[in-house]
Amino acid sequence: MCDFCNNIKDVEYIKEHPSWERITEIVQTRECSFGLWVECEDYYYSGIAMKINYCPICGRRLNGE
């Protein structure tokens, strides 16, 4: 477990905050899937870039197993 996958946020929680407070991180959607949220300077291009099943840093499986 690393700091990157230890701080998974809900996607709705991320959307509530202003863009200058957001960072690139792992988010969980309502469907209980995980994605990599990428924050850009332009809010239009910010969002979930891809769905993931493993942490891109340490390789831990994200479904809680």
C-alpha positions as CSV (number, residue, x, y, z in Angstrom):
1,M,0.0,0.0,0.0
2,C,1.3,3.5,-0.9
3,D,0.1,7.0,-0.2
4,F,-1.4,7.2,-3.7
5,C,-3.8,4.3,-3.3
6,N,-4.3,4.9,0.4
7,N,-6.2,8.2,-0.2
8,I,-8.9,7.1,-2.6
9,K,-11.6,9.8,-2.9
10,D,-15.2,9.6,-4.1
11,V,-15.7,11.2,-7.6
12,E,-18.5,13.4,-6.3
13,Y,-16.3,14.7,-3.5
14,I,-13.7,15.7,-6.1
15,K,-16.2,17.5,-8.3
16,E,-17.4,19.6,-5.3
17,H,-14.0,21.3,-4.8
18,P,-12.6,24.1,-7.0
19,S,-10.1,23.0,-9.7
20,W,-7.1,24.7,-7.9
21,E,-7.6,22.3,-5.0
22,R,-7.8,19.1,-7.1
23,I,-4.8,16.9,-7.9
24,T,-4.2,13.7,-9.9
25,E,-5.5,10.8,-7.8
26,I,-7.5,7.6,-7.7
27,V,-11.3,8.1,-7.5
28,Q,-14.2,5.7,-6.9
29,T,-17.4,6.1,-8.9
30,R,-20.9,5.3,-7.9
31,E,-20.7,2.0,-9.7
32,C,-17.9,1.0,-7.3
33,S,-15.3,1.1,-10.1
34,F,-12.0,2.9,-9.8
35,G,-10.5,5.5,-12.1
36,L,-7.5,7.8,-12.4
37,W,-8.6,11.4,-12.1
38,V,-6.3,13.7,-14.0
39,E,-6.5,17.4,-13.3
40,C,-5.5,19.8,-16.0
41,E,-5.5,23.6,-16.2
42,D,-8.6,23.5,-18.3
43,Y,-11.6,22.1,-16.4
44,Y,-13.1,20.8,-19.6
45,Y,-10.3,18.3,-20.0
46,S,-10.1,17.3,-16.3
47,G,-11.7,14.1,-15.2
48,I,-11.3,10.4,-15.2
49,A,-8.7,9.5,-17.8
50,M,-9.1,5.7,-17.5
51,K,-10.6,3.0,-15.4
52,I,-8.1,1.1,-13.3
53,N,-8.1,-2.1,-11.2
54,Y,-4.6,-1.7,-9.7
55,C,-2.7,1.1,-8.2
56,P,-0.3,2.6,-10.9
57,I,2.4,3.2,-8.2
58,C,2.5,0.0,-6.0
59,G,0.4,-2.5,-8.0
60,R,-2.2,-3.2,-5.2
61,R,-5.5,-4.5,-6.4
62,L,-8.2,-1.8,-5.7
63,N,-11.3,-3.9,-5.2
64,G,-10.5,-4.4,-1.5
65,E,-9.1,-7.9,-1.7
